[in-house]
Each structure stands twice: as C-alpha cells, then as structure tokens.
Amino acid sequence: AIVVDSSLVTTNSGDVHVLAVDASDIWTDAGGVAVAIAINKGGSGSTAAAASGSVGIANADNTIEATVNAYLQDSTVVAAGNININADSRNQTEDILDFTTSAVSDDAITLAGHGLHSGDRVVYRSTGQELGALVSGKAYTVIVQNDGTIQLTEDNVVLSLETSGAGTDHQLETIGSYKIDALAFGVALAASGTTSKQGFTGAFAGAGSVAYNEIDTQVAAYISGGEASDGSAGVIAGGSLSVTAADSATIRADSGGYALALSGTTGGGLTGALEVGVSVAINNIGQGDGQSVHAYITESNVEVVDDVLVDAASTSEIAALSIGAAIGVAGSVGDSEGLLLSLAGGGGGSYNTIEVDVEAAIKSNSTITTDSGQSGSVHVHASDYSKIWSDAGGLGVAIAFGKGSGGSLSIGASVAENDIAKSLRAYIVGSYVTAAGDVDVAATTENPDDASDRRKIDSWTMAGAIGVGATKTTTLTGSGAGAFSYNAINNTTSAFISERDPQDTSASAITTVVDSGGDVHLEAVDRSEIKSDSGGFSLALGLGLKNGAGSLSVGASISENE
C-alpha cells in the first residue's frame, strides 16, 4: 500500500490510512507408513526361514517469502484527522467467541464448535470483573480437551478460571497468524515368525521424517521525501501520526520417526531384528534473504497536532517437536543353536533459528514538529519478543532372548539447537525533533505490560535407552542414551540519539536537535531468557546364567547456553 510520485492527498475531515497486511498460511501433513509381515510355521520337512522388511519416510518442506510495505514517498499528505501508515504481517482477528460464566467449570471453558487447535492463541476480553487469573486484553495459548471444551495456558501452565466475583459476559478473540504449520511422521512395523524346524528369521523396520520450514519476510512502514517543494511540511496531521511495522511469523512443526521390529523362531538358531527411528525438524525465520521489521521517517518534514509514533515490533515464534523411537525384540528359545540379535536406534533432532533485524528511526535530515499548543509527544519504539519452544526426544529399546548366544544393542539420542540472533534498534539521527510533550526513544525485549512476554528460548531434550539380554549361554547387551541441547541468544539492543548512525561509519555527521517540552527518555532493555532441560536415561540388563553374561549402560546429558 503506497502513496508515491508527487501524489497529493488531502482530507477536509477524517483520517488517512495506508495499510498493508499479509496473513500467509501453510498447513501441511506428510506421512509414510510401511508394514511388513512374514510367517513360516515350520511345516513338514521345513528348513524354516522367514523375513520381512519395512521403510516409512515422510518429508515436509515449506517456505514463505514476502515483502509487506506501506509508505508515503515523495508525496504530500494533509489530513484533518490522523495519519496511519501500517505494514503488518502479524496476527489478525479472525473470530470472536462469546461465553458466560455458566460455560466455565474446572478451569475449562465450554464452547460448542469452537474450531480451535491446541497451540492456537486467543485474546481474552472482559468488560467487567475478569475470570480467575485472566487479564483482559492479554493473549493466551489454547489447549483443546475436545471439540467443545478448551483450557487456557501461559508458560505451559493451565490458568485458574475462578468464576467467583467475575462478571457475566466474556469473549475470546481468535487470532490467525502468518505461519507455517507442519506435521511429518514416518512409521514402520516389521514382524517375522517361524516355529522352527531349523532356523533363520529376520525383521527389519525403518521410519524417518524430516520437517523443513522457512519464513523470510521484509516488513516496512515509512515516510520518505515527505517535504513540500519550498521546504515546508509535506506531511501534516490535524490529529496524530503513526508509522508502524509489525511481524509475528510463526512456525509450528511436529515430526516423528517410529520403528518396531519383531523377530521369532522357537529354536533352530539365528533370528534378528533391526530397527531405526529418526526424526528431524529444521525451522528458520530469517535465514534466506533475511527477516526485517522497519518503521522510520527519513528526509521528511512532518507537522502533527498530537502524538507521533514510530514503532517496529517483532513477535516471531517457533514451536518444534521432534521424536525418534525404535523398539526391537528378537526371540528364539527351545533348542536354539545360537546367534541372537536385536539392534535398535531412535533419534530426534530439532534445529531452530530466528534472525530478525528490528528498527524504528527518525533519520536523514527529517524535521518532526508537534503543535506547541497541545501536549503531543514523539515516540520511537523498537521491540522484540521472539520465542523458540523446542522439544526433542529419542528412545531405543532392544530385547533379545535365548537359548544360546545373545545380543541386544540400544541407542537413544536427541539433539536440540536453538539460536535467536537479533539486531534491535531505536534511534533519532541527523534530524530535528520538536515536541510539546515528551520524546521517548526505547528498544526493549520485554513487554512492559506483561513481564512474562519476553524474548526467550525454552528447550527440552530427553533420550532413553533400555537393553535387556537373557539367553542360557552367552549374552551381550548394550544401551546408550544421550541428550544435547545448545541454546544461544545473540543480540544487539540499542537506543540512541546521535549525529550519525554508528553502523554507517562512512556517513557524515548531521546536526541532531531534540527539543522537548516534557521529558526525554532514552532506554535500551534486554531481558532475554533461556530455559533448558535435558536428560539421558539408560538401562542395560544381561543374564547368561551358567555361561557368561554382559551388560553396558551409558546415559549422558549436556546443556550449553549462551
């Protein structure tokens, strides 16, 4: 949405709105399922055998790339009321769900046909006394109990919905987001058999899934060259002026790889079973051409009666779940003649990155003036409350029985790597700002109205491996299990008033004057948070009875944060 090329826009009454909105949405499900069964009952004269195999693979690959611009360029705009320039790729209200206190019971709300999904966000509204722990105007996350009942959570905690003293009428605003929602899973099942007359049996499984998702968006709202030919004001508002850019790119990705392989025989030797289950989720916001959210006034002369707001806000979010599981079981018994084997696997990986440049500025020879007869203030704000929620788990179970020889190896691993890299800046450079009220320049990573709404990484990784051996001669077991979590937040958060932009070392200094009839506030706040839980569990049992045995078990967990 643009006004360009020496356009002239004038209103005798009312406002001027320049609005660009993008609410792109991708929902994708991918699955691979494979089943293989082989049975041989060892009939008359049989020398037995049985085999099976199975592979299940799924891949989901999604990308959103967009440019969302709203601006005035080299044009004159005169409004009797307000001027609003807004570029927005964040949540838009889709529906309003009304309910009364009679619909609330046991911290749950009954809403027939609500159409919500677990993980959706809603804004709670109340004109009277609020319900329990809810705050009117605040967003919460939904947990769906069934098609007619939901609960509301904050930081993964179900909230109290105490009705005592609460007003009668309430509502939830459902908000659709600019997002990718992806599910990928691979399932494989293999079974084998025989009841002997000589052996060999088999069984193989597999299963893998990959979810790759990427969002790259440039969101910008600005005024450029807003000056009359004689150098006087080219943008004039009888009310207020707002130049705002906002982004809430969201990726939700679930991936799973599951494998189960069973073997058999009741004697005759050999057997087998090999299982693998792997799942990987890779999610990036701002890894291609980059993610940016910019709001600024440049090379313009602006006169406003009331307030001036230049605001850039990012609330990007990634929520990823990745699980890999493999379960073995081999068999034999009876008059087994040796070699018994079962291997497992199971790995889950989650790799998530958010890189966004957020900037709010008045710059490059701009002149901003609010009416001296009013109390208009000038606000230049940049904020970022981006979040990564990452869960990864890997499980491997291998069981091998006897009589004779042995085996069983189990590995479970999970890896989570999460990174938020941001440039967050609010500034006035090379410009004249004259405000009847305050001048406020602020860059922050924490919502001043809700301290829990801040830039954060919340990571959970868990790995488990279980062995178990047996046999009546030799037996070997193994096991494993490792969980690794790496989390990093690398930020530059700055707010400044200067003659030049410190990032542009080649720029010449331009006189900067800030004249405030009230206070001048300059604030840069970074309260980023990392919460990381990781664990590894391993159990190995070996029982050889009279002729040897063995067992090995390792469990490890590492979490690195910076």
Number of C-alpha atoms within 10 A of each C-alpha: 17 15 18 16 11 15 13 13 13 15 13 9 11 14 19 20 14 18 18 21 20 20 15 16 16 13 11 15 16 18 19 18 19 18 17 18 19 18 19 18 15 20 12 8 8 14 13 22 25 24 24 23 23 23 22 23 25 23 22 20 15 18 15 17 15 14 15 22 24 27 25 24 21 20 21 23 23 21 22 18 21 23 25 21 28 28 31 27 28 24 22 16 12 10 13 16 14 12 16 15 18 11 12 19 13 9 16 20 21 20 18 13 10 17 10 19 15 13 15 16 22 24 19 22 21 18 11 13 17 22 26 15 11 22 15 18 13 12 21 21 20 21 20 20 14 14 14 14 19 22 21 26 18 14 11 10 9 16 18 16 21 18 18 11 11 17 15 16 17 20 17 20 19 23 18 18 23 24 27 23 17 24 22 28 30 28 26 28 26 28 27 28 28 29 22 28 19 22 25 26 32 28 31 28 31 30 31 32 31 28 28 19 23 24 25 22 23 22 29 29 34 26 26 21 20 28 24 17 9 7 10 14 21 21 25 25 25 19 21 23 28 21 27 29 34 30 31 21 30 25 27 19 28 24 34 33 33 32 33 29 34 28 33 31 33 22 25 26 26 25 32 30 34 29 33 28 34 32 33 32 30 20 28 21 26 22 15 13 11 16 26 24 30 28 33 26 28 21 20 28 25 24 24 28 25 25 25 26 20 27 28 35 28 29 20 25 23 24 20 27 24 33 31 33 33 32 29 32 27 31 27 34 22 15 15 25 18 22 20 32 31 32 30 33 31 34 33 33 32 30 20 25 23 26 23 26 20 29 29 35 27 28 26 22 18 24 25 22 24 27 19 15 9 14 16 25 27 27 22 28 26 33 30 31 21 27 24 25 18 26 25 34 31 34 33 32 31 33 28 32 25 31 27 25 26 30 28 34 30 32 30 33 33 34 27 30 21 24 21 22 16 20 16 29 26 33 24 27 25 24 27 21 20 23 29 23 22 20 25 20 26 25 29 26 27 22 15 10 8 9 10 14 19 22 26 23 24 18 25 22 31 28 33 30 33 27 31 25 30 26 29 20 18 25 31 27 30 26 30 28 30 28 30 24 27 17 22 18 20 13 15 13 22 21 26 19 20 18 19 21 20 11 7 8 9 9 11 11 13 16 14 20 17 14 16 18 15 14 14 17 12 17 16 19 14 18 13 20 17 16 12 18 16 23 21 25 22 25 21 25 21 24 23 21 13 10 13 15 21 18 19 16 20 17 19 18 19 15 19 11 15 9
